[in-house]
């Protein structure tokens, strides 16, 4: 199946710092990628839709100035958590669309903010 | 808002038995459904999908059934193996919402040897 990677897999940072997470589609091009967050023992919550060459579309309640998304190429989308705080600690997962509408997910990034 | 829900949060089965994981959805406009498997600390893995013009689809050891009348989706796993232990999510999509998915709450499947 299609391969989507994320980097880093784990990150620990101090409160107030910014963290960048990369999402790459390794064997296909993706004009659309998605970013989700997942708290322990909960489901995936869609944060935003990342569109190559245009602005991301954020879900209701997600602060666009806090979660910066850049989709500069057909294989890379980045999520930057700015001024991270402990409540931002979560599992962040990206996905990329291949074909008409099948989403393939990355392995996730565990963010811990101290 | 409308949501996708699951009847059982946990399911425990014996190795070799068949497993059935259920999902209820409330959005009648949804026309595409997917089952994902998520192992601890990993991203969701695509298992099988089905469109609303079908009521059954089979894969390798898995079958998805769709009952649009009662808005119910199920995933059947034949001869369940310990490696099948994971959280299973159903997700729904409406063509009008692009490729955005709404995920259900998830069911933890535990396979006992």
Boltz contact constraints between the chains, C-beta under 6 A:
constraints:
  - contact:
      token1: [A, 43]
      token2: [B, 103]
      max_distance: 6.0
  - contact:
      token1: [A, 43]
      token2: [B, 105]
      max_distance: 6.0
  - contact:
      token1: [A, 43]
      token2: [B, 106]
      max_distance: 6.0
  - contact:
      token1: [A, 44]
      token2: [B, 103]
      max_distance: 6.0
  - contact:
      token1: [A, 93]
      token2: [B, 43]
      max_distance: 6.0
  - contact:
      token1: [A, 97]
      token2: [B, 99]
      max_distance: 6.0
  - contact:
      token1: [A, 101]
      token2: [B, 99]
      max_distance: 6.0
  - contact:
      token1: [A, 105]
      token2: [B, 43]
      max_distance: 6.0
  - contact:
      token1: [A, 105]
      token2: [B, 44]
      max_distance: 6.0
  - contact:
      token1: [A, 106]
      token2: [B, 43]
      max_distance: 6.0
  - contact:
      token1: [A, 107]
      token2: [B, 42]
      max_distance: 6.0
  - contact:
      token1: [A, 107]
      token2: [B, 43]
      max_distance: 6.0
  - contact:
      token1: [A, 108]
      token2: [B, 43]
      max_distance: 6.0
